Amino acid sequence: MALVTGHGKTRLYLHRFKKTESAVCLCNKEDQILDHILNKCTRHKTQRDLFKEKVLKAWSWPVSKKELITKQLKSFLTFTEIINLEH
């Protein structure tokens, strides 16, 4: 849930508090924020594809953050538990 609110342990969030040297995702494409993780990050493609399969049964992609937390929360939480933002 913290990822949806912007308070998750993304590199951008940690960088604001001087916990990481850079906000750029480890894929080196752009800052690591939820939208990047959900839609673009090459490091999480496999996990994202599995998550999208579940979401696409009921909704179209990309899914809004509101839909994630109101209608797809269980699938979203599973996705956030699987991904590793640090390695």
Backbone as a chain_set.jsonl record, in Angstrom:
{"seq": "MALVTGHGKTRLYLHRFKKTESAVCLCNKEDQILDHILNKCTRHKTQRDLFKEKVLKAWSWPVSKKELITKQLKSFLTFTEIINLEH", "coords": {"N": [[0.821, -1.188, 0.0], [2.016, 1.175, 0.614], [3.49, 1.853, -1.633], [1.573, 2.848, -3.419], [0.786, 5.23, -2.214], [3.063, 6.675, -2.411], [4.92, 6.482, -0.46], [6.429, 4.278, -0.287], [9.288, 2.058, -0.376], [10.74, 3.087, -2.605], [13.424, 4.102, -4.765], [13.353, 6.844, -5.29], [11.837, 7.855, -3.143], [13.488, 7.078, -0.955], [15.771, 8.502, -1.62], [15.016, 11.138, -1.185], [15.268, 11.311, 1.531], [17.921, 11.042, 1.892], [18.868, 8.433, 1.931], [19.676, 6.912, -0.154], [22.037, 7.292, -2.803], [21.128, 8.012, -5.295], [18.092, 8.613, -7.134], [17.466, 7.189, -9.305], [16.265, 4.289, -10.892], [17.438, 0.9, -10.573], [17.516, -0.198, -13.08], [18.439, 1.765, -14.624], [16.972, 3.54, -16.225], [15.081, 5.584, -15.507], [13.826, 7.669, -12.777], [12.979, 5.763, -9.919], [9.851, 5.185, -9.399], [6.383, 4.48, -8.6], [4.828, 4.421, -11.021], [6.809, 3.962, -12.932], [7.733, 1.418, -12.124], [5.397, -0.117, -12.446], [4.885, 0.124, -15.178], [7.18, 0.352, -16.886], [9.739, -0.578, -16.007], [12.399, -2.652, -16.712], [13.534, -4.55, -15.118], [11.504, -5.692, -13.646], [9.806, -6.947, -15.362], [8.869, -9.658, -15.784], [7.457, -10.244, -13.375], [5.638, -8.14, -13.497], [4.224, -8.795, -15.832], [2.903, -11.132, -15.006], [1.286, -10.047, -13.014], [-0.232, -8.273, -14.57], [-1.687, -10.102, -16.103], [-3.532, -11.095, -14.237], [-4.908, -8.728, -13.587], [-5.908, -7.924, -16.057], [-7.979, -9.639, -16.519], [-10.166, -8.48, -15.409], [-9.932, -5.711, -15.77], [-8.718, -3.026, -17.846], [-5.402, -2.342, -19.084], [-3.122, 0.384, -18.949], [-3.739, 0.299, -15.44], [-5.424, 2.419, -13.155], [-4.147, 4.079, -10.203], [-6.129, 4.348, -8.295], [-7.92, 2.29, -8.996], [-6.234, 0.16, -8.485], [-6.037, 0.14, -5.662], [-8.668, -0.016, -4.869], [-9.994, -1.995, -6.311], [-8.262, -3.975, -7.125], [-6.63, -4.728, -5.067], [-5.653, -7.052, -3.655], [-4.233, -8.498, -5.66], [-2.403, -6.509, -6.351], [-0.976, -6.136, -3.941], [0.212, -8.636, -3.742], [1.903, -8.509, -5.979], [3.602, -6.386, -5.145], [4.871, -7.602, -3.024], [6.382, -9.534, -4.25], [8.226, -8.263, -5.969], [11.57, -6.949, -5.962], [12.942, -4.163, -4.858], [15.455, -3.35, -4.23], [17.583, -4.867, -5.257]], "CA": [[0.0, 0.0, 0.0], [2.889, 2.345, 0.686], [3.882, 2.237, -2.986], [0.501, 3.639, -4.023], [0.762, 6.559, -1.607], [4.337, 7.353, -2.64], [5.744, 6.354, 0.737], [7.094, 2.984, -0.321], [10.746, 2.119, -0.384], [11.31, 3.321, -3.928], [14.672, 4.867, -4.692], [13.028, 8.269, -5.215], [11.442, 8.126, -1.756], [14.676, 6.963, -0.105], [16.701, 9.579, -1.981], [14.547, 12.359, -0.513], [15.727, 11.269, 2.92], [19.372, 10.817, 1.839], [19.15, 7.022, 2.221], [20.349, 6.409, -1.35], [22.743, 8.356, -3.518], [20.417, 8.365, -6.511], [16.692, 8.21, -7.237], [17.328, 6.421, -10.539], [16.039, 2.855, -10.718], [18.595, 0.077, -10.892], [17.512, -0.486, -14.513], [19.094, 2.951, -15.188], [16.122, 4.198, -17.222], [14.494, 6.808, -14.951], [13.616, 7.578, -11.338], [12.182, 4.616, -9.495], [8.562, 5.544, -8.813], [5.399, 3.438, -8.859], [4.469, 4.355, -12.44], [7.928, 3.322, -13.628], [7.731, -0.001, -11.754], [4.214, -0.757, -13.016], [4.741, 0.224, -16.626], [8.37, 0.444, -17.726], [10.981, -1.144, -15.489], [12.782, -3.92, -17.336], [13.9, -5.487, -14.056], [10.308, -6.298, -13.08], [8.923, -7.32, -16.472], [8.229, -10.959, -15.56], [6.476, -10.092, -12.299], [4.604, -7.232, -13.992], [3.398, -9.537, -16.785], [2.02, -12.003, -14.223], [0.322, -9.155, -12.376], [-1.126, -7.78, -15.619], [-2.604, -11.197, -16.457], [-4.613, -11.108, -13.243], [-5.659, -7.479, -13.681], [-6.586, -7.843, -17.349], [-9.209, -10.431, -16.483], [-11.263, -7.612, -14.978], [-9.717, -4.304, -16.108], [-7.759, -2.77, -18.923], [-4.085, -1.862, -18.653], [-2.688, 0.507, -17.56], [-4.77, 0.468, -14.432], [-5.163, 3.605, -12.331], [-3.818, 3.8, -8.8], [-7.392, 4.198, -7.567], [-8.4, 0.934, -9.254], [-5.339, -0.763, -7.784], [-6.313, 0.028, -4.229], [-10.081, -0.283, -4.585], [-10.542, -3.172, -6.987], [-7.22, -4.97, -7.4], [-5.697, -4.632, -3.938], [-5.012, -8.322, -3.35], [-3.244, -8.76, -6.713], [-1.366, -5.49, -6.256], [-0.14, -6.437, -2.778], [1.02, -9.796, -4.113], [2.936, -7.985, -6.869], [4.588, -5.607, -4.386], [5.643, -8.515, -2.184], [7.267, -10.329, -5.113], [9.314, -7.481, -6.565], [12.659, -6.546, -5.081], [13.341, -2.825, -5.297], [16.827, -3.05, -3.814], [18.592, -5.623, -6.009]], "C": [[0.868, 1.256, 0.0], [3.35, 2.788, -0.701], [2.834, 3.125, -3.645], [0.505, 5.064, -3.485], [2.049, 7.343, -1.852], [5.275, 7.271, -1.452], [6.441, 4.999, 0.818], [8.59, 3.15, -0.42], [11.309, 2.202, -1.796], [12.583, 4.14, -3.762], [14.395, 6.375, -4.623], [12.666, 8.656, -3.782], [12.662, 8.101, -0.836], [15.685, 8.076, -0.375], [16.309, 10.905, -1.313], [15.07, 12.457, 0.915], [17.213, 10.919, 3.025], [19.763, 9.388, 2.219], [19.788, 6.316, 1.025], [21.014, 7.583, -2.055], [21.962, 8.868, -4.716], [18.979, 7.871, -6.457], [16.463, 7.318, -8.457], [17.211, 4.931, -10.221], [17.297, 2.087, -11.111], [18.62, -0.372, -12.352], [18.158, 0.662, -15.303], [18.286, 3.672, -16.259], [15.582, 5.54, -16.734], [14.331, 6.635, -13.445], [12.688, 6.415, -11.009], [10.972, 5.102, -8.714], [7.563, 4.451, -9.186], [5.065, 3.313, -10.343], [5.57, 3.685, -13.262], [7.915, 1.813, -13.369], [6.573, -0.73, -12.44], [4.205, -0.812, -14.535], [6.012, 0.093, -17.45], [9.587, -0.343, -17.272], [11.261, -2.524, -16.086], [13.128, -4.978, -16.292], [12.695, -6.253, -13.514], [9.323, -6.773, -14.149], [8.182, -8.63, -16.216], [7.135, -10.862, -14.5], [5.314, -9.207, -12.751], [3.68, -7.955, -14.964], [2.433, -10.477, -16.068], [0.911, -11.186, -13.551], [-0.697, -8.659, -13.402], [-2.127, -8.85, -16.045], [-3.796, -11.236, -15.514], [-5.509, -9.891, -13.39], [-6.471, -7.439, -14.971], [-7.841, -8.701, -17.424], [-10.405, -9.552, -16.157], [-11.141, -6.173, -15.48], [-8.759, -4.18, -17.275], [-6.458, -2.229, -18.333], [-3.72, -0.657, -19.479], [-3.865, 0.784, -16.635], [-4.418, 1.683, -13.568], [-4.805, 3.187, -10.908], [-5.078, 3.594, -7.977], [-7.952, 2.792, -7.764], [-7.53, -0.105, -8.547], [-5.752, -0.955, -6.333], [-7.777, -0.268, -3.915], [-10.581, -1.593, -5.177], [-9.53, -4.287, -7.22], [-6.215, -5.07, -6.256], [-4.958, -5.944, -3.674], [-3.922, -8.655, -4.382], [-2.086, -7.769, -6.633], [-0.424, -5.774, -5.085], [0.739, -7.654, -3.037], [2.176, -9.364, -4.999], [4.015, -7.244, -6.074], [5.427, -6.478, -3.466], [6.675, -9.292, -2.995], [8.458, -9.523, -5.612], [10.358, -7.106, -5.508], [13.188, -5.212, -5.596], [14.811, -2.533, -5.032], [17.892, -3.754, -4.634], [18.251, -5.7, -7.455]], "O": [[0.48, 2.282, -0.559], [3.577, 3.978, -0.922], [3.185, 4.063, -4.36], [0.25, 6.007, -4.235], [2.125, 8.531, -1.54], [6.318, 7.925, -1.439], [6.975, 4.623, 1.862], [9.094, 4.267, -0.535], [12.241, 1.477, -2.144], [12.785, 4.791, -2.737], [15.135, 7.104, -3.962], [13.14, 9.672, -3.272], [12.845, 9.009, -0.025], [16.371, 8.534, 0.539], [17.174, 11.692, -0.927], [15.286, 13.551, 1.437], [17.703, 10.55, 4.092], [20.845, 9.154, 2.759], [20.374, 5.244, 1.176], [20.589, 8.73, -1.911], [22.112, 10.024, -5.112], [18.677, 6.856, -5.828], [15.381, 6.754, -8.618], [17.952, 4.39, -9.4], [18.117, 2.574, -11.89], [19.642, -0.876, -12.819], [18.393, 0.539, -16.505], [18.86, 4.346, -17.115], [15.622, 6.527, -17.469], [14.657, 5.581, -12.898], [11.737, 6.132, -11.737], [11.059, 5.392, -7.521], [7.873, 3.586, -10.006], [5.023, 2.201, -10.869], [5.282, 2.923, -14.185], [8.071, 1.022, -14.3], [6.751, -1.834, -12.955], [3.584, -1.7, -15.119], [5.928, -0.252, -18.628], [10.398, -0.738, -18.109], [10.448, -3.441, -15.969], [13.024, -6.174, -16.564], [12.852, -7.35, -12.978], [8.142, -6.975, -13.865], [6.969, -8.692, -16.419], [6.02, -11.341, -14.704], [4.155, -9.479, -12.435], [2.468, -7.747, -14.923], [1.278, -10.607, -16.472], [-0.25, -11.594, -13.529], [-1.896, -8.632, -13.123], [-3.287, -8.541, -16.318], [-4.937, -11.393, -15.949], [-6.733, -10.006, -13.325], [-7.608, -6.967, -14.971], [-8.675, -8.503, -18.307], [-11.527, -9.84, -16.576], [-12.152, -5.482, -15.602], [-8.073, -5.136, -17.636], [-6.436, -1.721, -17.212], [-4.0, -0.674, -20.677], [-4.848, 1.421, -17.017], [-3.246, 1.934, -13.289], [-5.123, 2.08, -10.473], [-5.102, 2.765, -7.068], [-8.41, 2.168, -6.806], [-8.031, -1.123, -8.07], [-5.808, -2.081, -5.838], [-8.095, -0.722, -2.816], [-11.478, -2.23, -4.624], [-9.914, -5.426, -7.485], [-5.067, -5.459, -6.472], [-3.741, -5.931, -3.486], [-2.816, -9.048, -4.012], [-0.929, -8.141, -6.824], [0.794, -5.663, -5.228], [1.888, -7.696, -2.596], [3.309, -9.8, -4.797], [5.206, -7.452, -6.304], [6.569, -6.137, -3.159], [7.727, -9.663, -2.473], [9.575, -10.037, -5.674], [10.05, -6.969, -4.324], [13.813, -5.153, -6.654], [15.353, -1.563, -5.562], [19.021, -3.268, -4.698], [18.992, -6.3, -8.234]]}, "num_chains": 1, "name": "protein.A"}
